[in-house]
């Protein structure tokens, strides 16, 4: 008889030590760190980054186990956030990320019922130009693209597809119909 033991993946916490280790390119100096990659580490919670990396511009957190966007309020200089391939169900806690231009939430678990609340959570992110939501259950909603384009008129592309002027006008005209 053969017994199979699947390897248990260790959960990783974001700590100052981990950030220092991953920021060797910056000699481990966190105060002026602008970019960090914390992907594929089985991270379940976003923590510590907002307090020790206030000047972070690019944050790679893709392919982890993160269910909730949190603890990013102090990251006012964050330009690009990659949370693709996680367990996110709602876009939240990004209102203070006033420099955010690109947000990647490809292949997460944002359902149709959370789409309106998620997009409302981006209403203060007027610099957001690129949003990636493909692969989420909410994308199956027939009026998904029109709803997002109409709700965020400053977006330039959605799911890697450029938003034309005519698409934007039609989306804003149809927004009330889509919401009901």
C-alpha positions in Angstrom: 0.0 0.0 0.0 1.3 3.4 -0.9 0.5 6.5 1.1 0.5 9.9 -0.6 1.2 12.9 1.4 0.6 16.2 -0.3 3.0 18.8 0.8 1.4 21.4 3.0 2.1 24.9 1.7 3.4 27.2 4.4 1.4 30.4 4.8 3.6 33.5 4.7 3.0 36.6 6.7 4.2 40.0 5.4 6.8 41.1 8.0 9.5 43.8 8.0 12.1 41.0 7.7 10.4 39.5 4.6 10.2 43.0 3.0 13.9 43.6 3.8 14.8 40.2 2.2 12.7 40.9 -0.9 14.1 44.4 -1.2 17.8 43.4 -1.5 17.9 45.5 -4.7 17.4 48.5 -2.5 20.0 47.3 0.1 17.1 46.5 2.5 16.3 50.1 3.0 12.5 50.4 3.3 12.0 54.1 3.8 12.6 54.9 0.1 11.6 51.5 -1.4 9.5 52.1 -4.5 8.9 48.5 -5.8 8.5 45.1 -4.2 7.5 41.7 -5.4 5.7 39.4 -2.9 4.1 37.0 -5.4 3.6 33.3 -5.0 4.2 33.2 -1.2 0.9 32.0 0.0 0.2 35.3 1.7 -3.3 35.5 3.2 -3.3 39.1 4.5 -1.9 42.5 3.4 -0.1 43.9 6.5 2.9 46.0 7.5 3.4 47.5 4.1 1.5 50.7 4.7 3.5 51.6 7.8 7.0 50.8 6.6 6.8 51.4 2.9 5.0 54.6 2.5 6.8 55.5 -0.8 6.0 52.3 -2.5 4.9 52.9 -6.1 4.7 49.3 -7.5 3.4 46.3 -5.4 3.2 42.8 -6.8 1.0 40.5 -4.7 -0.3 38.2 -7.4 -0.7 34.5 -7.0 -1.3 34.5 -3.3 -4.3 33.6 -1.1 -5.4 37.2 -0.2 -9.2 37.4 0.3 -9.4 41.1 1.3 -7.8 44.3 0.1 -6.8 46.0 3.4 -4.1 48.1 5.2 -3.1 50.2 2.1 -4.5 53.5 3.3 -1.1 55.1 3.9 0.2 54.2 0.5 -0.6 57.5 -1.2 2.2 57.1 -3.8 1.1 53.6 -5.0 0.8 53.7 -8.8 0.4 49.9 -9.7 -1.1 47.2 -7.6 -1.2 43.6 -8.9 -3.5 41.3 -6.9 -4.2 38.9 -9.8 -4.8 35.3 -8.9 -5.9 35.7 -5.3 -9.2 35.2 -3.4 -10.5 38.8 -3.5 -14.3 39.1 -3.4 -14.7 42.9 -3.1 -12.6 45.9 -4.2 -12.2 48.0 -1.1 -9.8 50.1 1.0 -8.2 51.8 -2.0 -9.8 55.3 -1.6 -6.6 56.7 -0.1 -4.3 55.4 -2.8 -4.7 58.6 -4.7 -1.8 57.9 -7.2 -3.2 54.5 -8.3 -3.1 54.3 -12.1 -3.2 50.5 -12.7 -5.1 47.9 -10.7 -4.9 44.2 -11.7 -7.5 41.9 -10.1 -7.5 39.3 -12.9 -8.9 35.9 -11.9 -10.2 36.6 -8.4 -13.7 35.9 -7.0 -15.6 39.2 -7.3 -19.2 38.2 -7.8 -21.9 40.1 -9.7 -23.5 41.1 -6.4 -20.3 42.9 -5.3 -19.7 44.6 -8.6 -21.5 47.9 -7.9 -20.0 48.2 -4.4 -16.5 47.3 -5.8 -16.7 50.0 -8.5 -18.1 52.5 -5.9 -15.0 51.8 -3.9 -12.9 53.2 -6.8 -14.8 56.5 -7.1 -12.0 58.5 -5.5 -9.3 57.0 -7.7 -9.4 59.5 -10.5 -5.9 58.7 -11.7 -6.9 55.1 -12.3 -6.4 54.5 -16.1 -6.1 50.7 -16.3 -8.4 48.2 -14.6 -8.2 44.4 -15.0 -11.1 42.3 -13.8 -11.2 39.5 -16.4 -11.7 36.1 -15.0 -13.9 37.2 -12.2 -17.6 36.0 -11.9 -18.8 39.6 -12.2 -17.5 39.7 -15.8 -20.2 37.2 -16.8 -22.8 39.9 -16.2 -24.1 41.0 -19.6 -23.7 44.8 -18.9 -20.4 44.4 -17.0 -18.2 46.4 -19.3 -20.8 49.2 -19.9 -21.4 49.5 -16.2 -17.7 49.8 -15.3 -16.9 52.2 -18.2 -20.0 54.3 -17.3 -19.1 54.4 -13.6 -15.4 55.2 -14.0 -15.3 57.8 -16.8 -11.6 58.5 -16.4 -10.6 54.8 -17.2 -8.6 54.5 -20.4 -8.7 50.7 -20.7 -10.6 47.8 -19.1 -9.3 44.3 -19.2 -6.6 45.3 -21.6 -9.0 46.8 -24.1 -8.9 50.5 -24.9 -12.1 52.4 -24.1 -13.2 54.5 -27.1 -14.9 57.9 -26.8 -18.1 56.5 -28.4 -18.1 53.5 -26.0 -17.7 55.8 -23.0 -20.6 58.0 -24.2 -22.9 55.0 -24.8 -21.9 53.5 -21.4 -22.7 56.7 -19.5 -26.1 57.0 -21.3 -27.0 53.4 -20.5 -25.7 53.5 -16.9 -29.1 54.1 -15.2 -30.6 51.2 -17.2 -27.8 48.9 -16.3 -28.0 49.7 -12.6 -31.7 48.8 -12.5 
